[in-house]
Amino acid sequence: MHKTHIPLREYNATLLLYPDGYVEIHPDDAKNLDVRDRWSVRVVSAGGDMEIMAKVSDEVAPGRAYIPYFIRDAWDADDAPGYAPKISVLSRCDRPS
């Protein structure tokens, strides 16, 4: 995946909703994980793990997860530049109160 040119307005709006970033997942996967939009999930890859908000969207295919490049770059610098880390586990964290 390569870096894309996101309009500044859209980028700023996304940061307001997800200030610490997000992992984008399909609604079917969210249902299987019992996760709702903006709930915390744990993402695990060979390079490490993190807790991050879920962004539920049908813009990503079922069975796939998307992490924006500005999150990936900070999270897993050991992976090849410009490539997403391979996610091995995606699980729900505790439900919000």
ChimeraX attribute file (.defattr): number of C-alpha atoms within 10 A of each C-alpha:
attribute: neighborCount
match mode: 1-to-1
recipient: residues
	/A:1	10
	/A:2	9
	/A:3	10
	/A:4	8
	/A:5	7
	/A:6	9
	/A:7	8
	/A:8	9
	/A:9	8
	/A:10	9
	/A:11	11
	/A:12	13
	/A:13	11
	/A:14	13
	/A:15	12
	/A:16	10
	/A:17	13
	/A:18	16
	/A:19	11
	/A:20	11
	/A:21	20
	/A:22	25
	/A:23	23
	/A:24	22
	/A:25	25
	/A:26	20
	/A:27	20
	/A:28	16
	/A:29	17
	/A:30	20
	/A:31	11
	/A:32	9
	/A:33	14
	/A:34	12
	/A:35	24
	/A:36	17
	/A:37	15
	/A:38	16
	/A:39	18
	/A:40	22
	/A:41	22
	/A:42	16
	/A:43	23
	/A:44	17
	/A:45	14
	/A:46	13
	/A:47	13
	/A:48	12
	/A:49	16
	/A:50	12
	/A:51	18
	/A:52	21
	/A:53	25
	/A:54	26
	/A:55	25
	/A:56	23
	/A:57	15
	/A:58	12
	/A:59	11
	/A:60	14
	/A:61	15
	/A:62	14
	/A:63	9
	/A:64	11
	/A:65	20
	/A:66	19
	/A:67	20
	/A:68	15
	/A:69	17
	/A:70	10
	/A:71	15
	/A:72	19
	/A:73	18
	/A:74	8
	/A:75	15
	/A:76	18
	/A:77	12
	/A:78	11
	/A:79	15
	/A:80	10
	/A:81	14
	/A:82	13
	/A:83	14
	/A:84	19
	/A:85	22
	/A:86	13
	/A:87	17
	/A:88	10
	/A:89	11
	/A:90	18
	/A:91	16
	/A:92	19
	/A:93	16
	/A:94	10
	/A:95	11
	/A:96	7
	/A:97	3
